[in-house]
Amino acid sequence: MVSKTTSNQPVGVIGAGSFGTAMANLLAEKKNPVLLYARTPERAEKFQRERMSSGQKLDDLVEVTNDIEKVTKSCNVIFPIIPSANFRDMMRKMSPFLRPYHILIHGTKGLDLEMVQSEKINSRNPLTREHVKTMSEVIQEESQVVRVGCLAGPNLAREISEKKPAATVVASHFDEVIKMGEQLLKNDRFLIYGSNDLIGIELCGVLKNIIAVGAGTIAGLGLGANASALFISRGLVEMVHIGTALGGNASAFLGLAGVGDLIATAGSNLSRNYSVGYRLAQGEDIDDIINSMEEVAEGIKTIEIIHALSITYKVRCPITETLFRIIKKEMNVNDAHKFLMKFPFRAEIDFL
């Protein structure tokens, strides 16, 4: 049976961070009531009372709640938009109330590594794709939901909240999910593109965060536009090589969710990952940066995961490897860029 949303059917958003709040307001513009889940009762009460969340004024049709059962029982379509580190736990809380008729379209650009948290990863016990899950795979592992999708693209939350033009890709194996995403989100300034390459589109959103961290270091060192373009273009090639090794299709990386998102997040101080790199280049300590951030920069965790996977699958990822050494304090930013300028990169394009 095809799911329908009407003016009487609320839409759920899990996560009242900047992007979750922006999506809640965008959904409310289509005149559907929205239930926005905040992680604590105190935050939910505060946001509902003040009608503000993550610095954004809430649409009148957005109700903030901390009742996960209410969201899942009231909404057939739910958008989970929370950090990857908390995603599996949240799915486990939601799972008792989820049914096969639900549609979940997540907006989390990170990877899940819970299965190996207690294991030591080394040459005898390497990290593999079986250990690392995308958020769509977490949803399917932890619930009976079948119709799963994701949002990916140049979606800087601040600009969406300011009603500036943008677009996103809704990816799913099910055309119904793509059509539902378009029905709920598309308007004159927010365009929707569809893709059936769910894993490829998810990996685009995950991997570009690594390059965004590196691009921030270019800006922080004041190396100029030429150096930035060089770095980003080489970063895209690296994204394709590791992304295809992990199960994505090269074509996904050449579209809105790949190069489009990369351009936005690798060139804007509105990007948390870019800001991490910029601050590293300014001499700040990585631990101090992490502790001072109000929201998670997924790129830091992703660098560590992809570095380990690149070793397992013998995919040379010099940018990821170098950033890994920076965040592990084995190399400073200046030396890292000197190293990359001397690195014998492979052919310009060898994946088409």
PyMOL commands that set and color helices and strands:
alter all, ss='L'
color gray80, all
select helices_A, chain A and resi 18-28+41-50+68-74+84-97+114-116+135-142+157-161+175-185+198-221+225-245+250-254+256-265+272-281+286-292+298-312+318-327+333-342
alter helices_A, ss='H'
color red, helices_A
select strands_A, chain A and resi 11-14+34-37+52-53+56-57+62-65+77-80+103-106+147-152+166-172+190-195
alter strands_A, ss='S'
color yellow, strands_A
deselect
rebuild
show_as cartoon
